[in-house]
């Protein structure tokens, strides 16, 4: 346990949230692939969670967000490389951060875990498993998964953290000017 005590707090936040995200993502994708109904053609059939608002429906995405690049040859390799480069950048950001930046480390853990979750799918299945459908009556938003949700929440936290840092810097400059 002495080894864990010497690990900076930001790395603990990053690792715990990253690992939890990957585990939750892979477990739910396994459930979706093996537990959600499909028709004879293998297309996902909706399972209503909340009528007119939320369904489970298995689908696969060979591209990125909103199906971008899905019909592009080499998209799997390109998107896997982009995901790995992003993970490298995230690790560099955690390294450059401080232990007081818990929100930053948590956000980067969510983003990193989400990136890893989708890279795992691309490497193992050549496509990303999606299964969450949010809708309002006949309007549907793009189908997504736990990794996608973690990426969105993580990026949102990054923006909040950036805004707070900018306000703190402005406040500091004002106090110095007085």
C-alpha positions in Angstrom: 0.0 0.0 0.0 3.0 2.3 0.4 3.2 2.4 -3.4 -0.3 3.8 -3.7 0.4 6.5 -1.1 3.2 7.8 -3.2 1.0 8.1 -6.3 -0.1 11.7 -6.8 -3.8 12.3 -6.1 -4.5 13.5 -9.6 -3.4 10.2 -11.0 -5.6 8.3 -8.6 -8.7 10.4 -9.7 -7.7 9.9 -13.3 -7.2 6.1 -13.0 -10.3 5.4 -10.9 -12.7 7.3 -13.1 -11.0 6.0 -16.3 -11.1 2.3 -15.2 -14.7 2.7 -13.9 -15.7 4.2 -17.3 -14.1 1.4 -19.3 -15.6 -1.3 -17.1 -19.1 0.1 -17.2 -18.8 0.7 -20.9 -17.7 -2.8 -21.8 -20.2 -4.5 -19.4 -23.1 -2.5 -20.9 -22.0 -3.1 -24.5 -21.7 -6.8 -23.8 -25.2 -6.8 -22.4 -26.4 -4.8 -25.4 -24.8 -7.2 -27.9 -26.1 -10.3 -26.1 -29.3 -9.2 -24.4 -31.1 -6.7 -26.7 -33.5 -8.2 -29.4 -32.7 -8.0 -33.1 -34.8 -8.9 -36.1 -33.9 -11.6 -38.7 -31.5 -9.2 -40.5 -29.7 -8.4 -37.2 -31.1 -4.9 -36.8 -31.8 -3.8 -33.3 -35.4 -3.7 -32.2 -36.4 -1.0 -29.7 -37.1 -1.8 -26.0 -38.9 1.1 -24.4 -37.6 2.3 -21.1 -39.7 5.5 -20.9 -42.3 5.8 -23.7 -41.5 8.5 -26.3 -38.3 9.5 -24.4 -35.8 6.6 -23.9 -35.3 3.2 -25.6 -32.6 0.6 -25.7 -31.8 -0.4 -29.3 -28.7 -2.2 -30.5 -26.8 -0.6 -33.3 -23.3 -0.5 -34.6 -21.3 2.5 -35.7 -18.3 2.0 -38.0 -17.6 5.8 -37.9 -17.2 8.4 -35.2 -19.8 10.6 -33.5 -23.1 10.9 -35.4 -21.8 8.3 -37.9 -19.1 10.6 -39.4 -16.6 8.7 -41.5 -18.7 5.5 -41.5 -18.5 5.0 -45.2 -14.8 6.0 -45.5 -12.3 3.3 -46.2 -9.7 3.1 -43.4 -12.0 4.9 -40.9 -11.4 2.1 -38.3 -7.6 2.5 -38.4 -7.8 6.3 -38.6 -10.3 6.6 -35.6 -8.3 4.1 -33.6 -5.1 6.2 -34.1 -7.0 9.4 -33.3 -8.3 7.8 -30.1 -4.8 6.6 -29.1 -3.3 10.0 -29.8 -6.0 11.7 -27.8 -5.3 9.3 -24.9 -1.6 10.3 -25.1 -2.6 13.9 -24.9 -4.9 13.3 -22.0 -2.1 11.5 -20.1 0.3 14.4 -20.8 -2.4 16.8 -19.4 -2.7 14.8 -16.2 1.1 14.7 -15.9 1.3 18.5 -16.3 -1.6 19.1 -13.9 -1.4 19.6 -10.1 -3.0 17.6 -7.3 -5.3 20.5 -6.5 -6.9 20.1 -10.0 -9.2 17.2 -9.0 -11.9 18.3 -11.3 -9.5 18.3 -14.2 -8.2 14.9 -13.4 -11.7 13.5 -13.0 -12.7 15.0 -16.3 -9.7 13.6 -18.1 -10.4 10.2 -16.5 -13.9 10.2 -18.0 -12.6 11.4 -21.4 -9.8 8.9 -21.4 -12.0 6.0 -20.3 -14.5 6.9 -23.0 -11.8 7.0 -25.6 -10.4 3.6 -24.5 -13.9 2.1 -24.4 -14.6 3.0 -28.0 -11.0 2.0 -29.2 -11.5 -1.4 -27.6 -14.7 -1.9 -29.7 -12.9 -0.7 -32.9 -10.0 -3.1 -32.3 -12.1 -6.1 -31.3 -15.2 -5.7 -33.5 -14.3 -3.2 -36.2 -17.3 -1.1 -35.0 -18.6 0.6 -31.9 -21.6 -0.9 -30.1 -24.3 1.7 -29.4 -27.6 1.1 -27.6 -29.0 4.2 -25.8 -31.7 6.1 -27.8 -33.0 9.3 -26.5 -36.0 10.8 -28.3 -38.9 13.1 -28.1 -41.8 11.3 -29.7 -40.7 10.9 -33.4 -37.4 12.9 -33.1 -34.4 10.7 -32.2 -31.0 11.8 -31.2 -28.0 9.7 -32.4 -27.7 6.4 -30.6 -24.8 6.3 -28.1 -23.2 4.3 -25.3 -21.6 4.7 -21.9 -18.2 5.7 -23.4 -19.9 8.5 -25.4 -21.7 9.7 -22.3 -18.5 9.7 -20.3 -16.8 11.7 -23.1 -19.5 14.3 -23.1 -19.6 14.7 -19.3 -15.8 14.8 -19.2 -15.6 17.5 -21.9 -18.3 19.5 -20.0 -16.3 19.3 -16.8 -13.2 20.4 -18.7 -15.1 23.5 -19.9 -16.4 24.2 -16.4 -12.8 23.8 -15.0 -11.4 26.1 -17.7 -14.0 28.8 -16.9 -13.3 28.6 -13.2 -9.5 28.9 -13.9 -10.1 31.9 -16.1 -12.2 33.6 -13.5 -9.6 32.9 -10.8 -6.9 34.4 -12.9 -8.9 37.5 -13.6 -9.7 37.9 -9.9 -6.0 37.5 -9.1 -5.0 40.2 -11.7 -7.6 42.5 -10.2 -6.4 42.0 -6.7 -2.8 42.6 -7.8 -3.8 45.8 -9.6 -5.4 47.2 -6.4 
